[in-house]
């Protein structure tokens, strides 16, 4: 089912009373907020940005859900494409509590450092265009979970799983009843434009500043170990056949690391890495049977390649500084 509504977004039914709402971050089909419904209660997983909030509230109206019924706003991590609109959304949901990783919670209550970090990555003009003013969440309305904690919702429990690798303030949310896991960015990116008869095409996201390949591998395995039948990615929504996707994500992480090590220290490191990552992803798209035109591939991949390169370069610089500190 696809429903158009006033805020020019889209609602897709994912099964089990779970809906993907297009947040229209950058372009349609790039970023989703997921809405869960159960026994008169509702919960959002990730929120998009400030400009997404009108669409999320309109989606509630379309699905006949009162704002007062929203019990939880789960933020898988506090990167702004996932959490930038959370403060504004919470202001419209009087009974909701935000569930935020212990490393992220202080920065959503007082977002000054979060804003400064994002501005450093994107630059002031792009930051303002994408995110606007980040509104804080009242600390009294934030719940800080523990790893493995089970959050009550609609007559069942949703399990919080800490998953580092992409961000140190990241968790996934496992719903055993629907056999789904909401993965934020810990299970990569999978745009529906690249779907083929072979299924979903996915690749890792290594954006700044916390990429850690060892932790990323472990988090992928942790997600698969839930036994979930499908994952709901923020970029973009439902993918099935998790073991097969996990195997490819593991291979890609290793390849991304190899590319980083190959070009570290080169005067044109950033350009060389961007070219190598783009070439690698295009070879994978060809092998997957994707026939999307090259210019459209670039539209979908360019921003992710740029962000991935920034994260990989930052990781490499930390490694090099660490190795120098450890020398006798």
ABEGO torsion letter per residue (X at the ends): XBBBBAAGBBBBBAEGGBBBBBAGBGBBGABBBBBBBBGGBBBBBEAEBAAAAAAAAAAAAAAGBBAAABABBBBABABAAAAAAAAAAAAABAABBBBBBAAAAAAAABAAAAAAAAAAAAEAAAAAAAAEBBBBBBAAABBBBBBGBBBBBGGBBBBBBBBBGABAABBBBBBAAAGBBBAEAAAEBBBAAABBAAEBBBBBBABOAABBAAAAAAAAAAAAAAGBABBBBAOBEBBBGAAAAAAAAAAAAAAAAAAAAAABGBAAAAAAAAAAAAAAAAAAAAAAGBABBAAAAAAAAAAAAAAAAAAAAAAAAAAAAAAAAABX
